[in-house]
Amino acid sequence: MPRQRFPFPADPDAVTELQRPMPATELMVADLPERQPILDPILSTKSLALLYGPRGLGKTFVALGIAWAAASGGSFLGWRASRPHRVLYIDGEMAAVDMKARLRLLGSAPPALDFVLADLNPNGLPDLGRWEGQRVLWEHWGAAPELLVLDNLASLVGFRGNDPDCWSEVQRWLMALRRLGIAVLVVHHANKKGLQRGTNRREDVLDLVMALRRPADYEPRDGARFEIHFDKARGLHGDTVDPIDARLVTDSLGVARWEWRPAHAADIDRAAALLRIGLNPNQIAKELGISKTKSYRLRQRVVERGLVA
């Protein structure tokens, strides 16, 4: 693959020059490239996203679904790509044979999807929490991807520098990739409380933070089933940020497909029925055993979907 010069300085203190301050009047008429959708509406050029959840719940399946849809110009859980995009998937912990098995479940692989697997590199992967590791990746990935997937943070960052939470260096790198128009999806583990492991400072610069959670009515026979919740969704609103209940099923030919619906679909239907007989949100909250805040949100969803006037 062609070698490219790494365009980011090794030492942030080496940045001694800044662009002059830009007046608001000038910024408002500046000719700046618009963000282009990659997986509409959740990912676009310059997007920085985080997907986290407990071990074994399905984070890699979701990350692969996103990468596959973006690279094939397809769809995933209702999110759609208008064309194939170059996607580079970096995996730091899964055995290559297991990744192969998961990919075979999804069908014919899109040509625009590439992988770098720690399991296939004799010396492993460089620490992407350090400038040297970021430079090595940049110089060996060939043409820059439009979407970079990092799966997962614990196995790709901080293990050589003995600093598992070296977020400042990672953030500086992500911001540099954003300036180049590259979107990044970072996969991360949840802690024992179900929150993302480590510092919550990560969310400051991110556009999208998605959490995988076990449904309250989950049963072992459900297999790979989980809810996707949006902890942060800059620029998104309405039904787009409603939690999703998703399940991976395999058909008779051994091909996997996703079944999904709004996670609160049953609550929305019950709230609509109660609104039709004249109950107000406070009464609905008591009837359903939910908070008043959630009851008012359900009413808003019911009205938005035209289930009641």
N, C-alpha and C positions, 0 to 999 in steps of 0.2 A: 504494500500500500504506500502511496506517496507520503513523504514526511512533510509536515507543515510546521511552520514556526509558531511556537506557543505565544499567543499575543498578550498574556497577562504577566505583570512584573512579579518576581519572586518575593520582593519585600514591599509591603504597603507603604513603608516610609520613603520608598523611592519615588512615590507619586508626589511630585513637587509643583506640578502645574495643573491648574484648573481652568475650565472654560469661564469666560467672563460672565457675570450675572446677566440673565436674560430678562428683560422687562416683560411683565405679564401681557402687555399689548403685542409684543413681538412673538411670544410663545403661542398666543391664541391664533395667530395666522401662519405659524411655522409649517412648512411642508414636511410632515412626519409620516412615515409609513403606518398605515392602519394595521392592527393585529388581524391576522388571518386565522380562521378556525382550523383546528386540527381534528378535534373530536368535539363537535358542537353539542351542547353549549359549554362543556366543562373545561376544555383545553384549547388554547390558541397559541400562536407564536408568542414567545416571551413568558408563557405561563410557568409558574413554579408551584408544584403541587406535592402534597404529602398524603400517603395512604398508610394508616397504621391499624393494628389490631392484635389480639392474642395469638400466640403460636398455634399453628394447626387449624386456624379458622378459615383460611382460604385467601390470604393476601396475594400470594403468587398467582393464583387462578384469576383474581381480579386484575392484577397488573398485566398478566398475559392477555386477558380479554381486551384491555385498553390498547395495548401495543398491537395486537392482531388487527383490531378494528381500524386503528389509525394507519397501519401499514397496508391494509387491503382495500381501503376506501369503503369499509363496511360499517356495521353498527354494533353496539354493545350496550345492553340495558337501556335502550332508547337513545343513547348518545351516538351521533353519526359523523362519519368523515365523508366529505364530498369527493375526495380523491385519495389515492395512495400517497402516504408520506414516508420519508426515510425514517426508520426507527432503529435505534441501537439499544439493546437490552443487556445490561451488565448484571450478572448473577455471581454473588460471592460465596454461596454456601451449598447450593443444591448439586447433587451428583449429576453429571451430564446425562447418564442413562435415564434418570428420573425426569429430567427436563425433556428429553426426547419423548418419553411416554406421554407426558402432558401435552406436548405439541401434537402428537399423533391423534389425540382425542379431538382436537379442534378442526381437523380436516386438512386440506391442501394449504401448505404454508405460503404466505405472500412473499414474493421476491424482495420486497422493500424492508423486510424484517431481518436484522442481523443480531448475532449474539456474541458476547465475550463471556466465557464461563471460567471461573477460577479452577474448576475441576480439570479443565483441559490445558491449563498453563502449568508447565513443570514447576515453576517457582511461585505459583499463585498469582494474585493480582497486586498491583501497587496500592499503597495506602492513599485513597482519594481524599483523605483529610489533610494531606500535605501537598505543597506546591509541586514537588518532584513527581508524585504519583499522578497528579492532574496533568502535568506536562507529558508524561509517558503515554497516558490514555489519548490525549489530544493528538500526539504525533503518530499514533498507530491506528486511529480509527478511520483513516481515509477521508472520504467526503463527510463533512459535518452532518450529523443527523438533524432532522427537524424536531424529533422527540427523543430524549434520552431517559431511559428507565434505569434506576439504581436499586437493585434488590439484593440485599437490604442494607440499611445504614450500619448496623452492628458488624456486619462481615466485610464492609468495604471501607470503613472510616475509623481511624483512631487506633488500629491494632498495632501498627509499627511505632507510632509515637507515644504509645502507652497513655493515650488520652482519648477515652471513648466518647467524650463529649466536646470534641474540638470543633464546635459549631462555627466559631468565628471564621476559621479558614475555609470551611465548607460554604458558608454563606457568601464569602467574598467571591468564591469560584462560581456559585450559582448566579450571583448578580452579574458577573462577567459573561456567563453564557446567555443570560437574558438580554444583555446589550447586543449580542450577536443574533438575537431572534430565536434562539434555541429554547424549546420547552423542556422541562425536566419533571419527572415523576419520581419521588423518593419513597421507597417502601421501608417501614419501620415497625418495631415491636411495641406493643402496649405493656405497661407495668401491671402489677398485681391488682391495682385499682381500676384497670381498664383505660387509663389515660396513657398518652404517649410516653415512652420511657425517656428520662432525662429532662433537659431544660425545655421549658415552654417558650423560650425566646425564638425557637424555630418558626413559630407561627407569624412573627412580626413581618417578615418579608414575603411570606407565602400568599398566593392568591387563593389556593384551595387546600382545605384540610378535610380528608375523609376518614371516618372511623368505622371499622368493621366490628359489629357486636352480635352476640348470640341472641336470636329471637326468644322472647319470653316463653313461647309455646314450643320451643325446639324439642325434638325427639331424636334419638340416635338413628332411627330409620330414615330421617330426613337427609342424611349424608352431608354433602357440601352445601349448607344453607346458612345464610347470615343476613344481617341488615347492614346497609350502608347509610351512615349518618353524616351530615355535613356540619362539621364544627366551625368551619369558616368557608365562605364562598363569596369572594369579592366580585361584585357586579352581577351576581345571580340572585334571583328572587322568585317568589311564587311557587308553583308546582315543581320547578326545577330543583329546589333544595329540599323537597319532601323526602323523608327516609325511604329507602328502597328495600324490599324483602326479595332476595334473590336466591335461586337454587340451581345447582348444576345437575342435570340429569343426562343419562346416556341412552340413546335409542337402540333399537334392535341391531343396527349395523355397527354399533360401537362408537358412534360419533356423538360427542357431547353437545348439548345445547343448553341455553339458559332460559329459565322461567322466572319472571319477575313481576312485581306489582308494587304499588305504594304500600309501605309497611303499615300505615294506619288506614288501609282501605276499609277494614271492618268498622273502625271507629267512625270514619267519615259517613258510612252508610247508616250507622246507628244514630249519629248526630243529626243527619238529614231527616230521619224518621221522627225524631223527637221535636225538631224544629217545625215539622209539618203539623204536629198536633198542638203547637202553640207554646212549647217550653222555651224559656230564654236560656242564654249560656250559663248563668249561675245555676239554674235548675238542672241543666244537662250535666254540668260538672258533678253535681251531687248524685244524679242518676247513674252516671257511668263510673263514678269513683275516681275522677281525674281532677287535676288542678283547674282553676278558673282560667288561667292563662292558656292552657291547652284547649279548653272548651271554646274560648273565643277564637283561637287559631283554627279549630275545626269548623266553626261557623264560617269563617272566612273562606276556607277551602270548599265548603259546601256551596256557598254563593258563587265562588269563582267557577265552579263546574256546572252551574246552572241547575243544581238539584232542588233548590228552592228559590223563590223570588227574593 
